[in-house]
Amino acid sequence: MANAVRKQKLREAIADAIAENVKAYDLAAVCVDLLGLEPAAPGEDPFHSKRVYVRGRLLNKSIPELETMAHKIIEEYGDEYP
């Protein structure tokens, strides 16, 4: 249970940070280039909701993978968000 909560919190933090710092039209590229995610599948639309788009892309990621992504976000955008 604790791992599930940790994964959820990491996904939420990553989605929040990306949503605060990236425009919707750049989001797909940031997910691939910065986070190392696979390209979006047909029908995945960052213009509907940036947070939902990112959270959905992170669902099957492990805690170590999410932690690596979180570190990349901190390096790119800092640890304080607007």
SVG drawing of the C-alpha trace seen along z (x, -y; Angstrom):
<svg xmlns="http://www.w3.org/2000/svg" viewBox="-10 -32 30 34">
<polyline fill="none" stroke="black" stroke-width="0.4" points="0.0,0.0 2.8,-2.4 4.4,-1.9 1.1,-2.6 0.7,-5.9 4.3,-6.8 3.8,-6.1 0.7,-8.2 2.4,-11.1 5.3,-11.0 3.0,-10.9 1.0,-13.8 4.2,-15.9 5.6,-15.2 2.3,-16.1 1.9,-19.2 5.5,-20.4 5.2,-19.7 1.7,-21.4 3.1,-24.5 6.2,-24.8 5.3,-23.5 2.8,-24.8 0.4,-22.2 1.9,-22.5 5.3,-21.5 4.1,-18.8 4.4,-15.8 8.0,-16.6 8.9,-17.3 7.5,-13.9 9.6,-12.2 12.8,-14.3 13.0,-15.1 11.2,-12.3 12.1,-9.6 8.6,-8.4 7.4,-6.7 5.7,-9.0 2.0,-9.5 -0.6,-7.0 -3.3,-8.2 -6.0,-9.9 -3.7,-11.1 -4.3,-14.9 -2.3,-17.3 -4.6,-20.1 -7.5,-18.6 -5.7,-18.6 -1.9,-18.7 -2.0,-17.0 -4.2,-14.2 -2.1,-13.7 1.1,-13.4 -0.4,-11.2 -1.8,-8.8 1.6,-8.5 3.1,-7.6 0.7,-5.0 2.9,-2.0 6.2,-3.5 8.0,-2.1 9.1,-4.1 12.7,-4.2 11.7,-5.4 9.4,-8.1 12.2,-9.2 14.6,-9.6 12.0,-11.7 11.5,-13.8 15.2,-14.5 15.2,-15.5 12.4,-17.9 14.1,-19.5 17.3,-19.9 15.3,-21.5 12.8,-23.7 14.1,-23.9 12.3,-22.7 9.9,-25.6 7.0,-26.1 5.0,-29.2"/>
</svg>
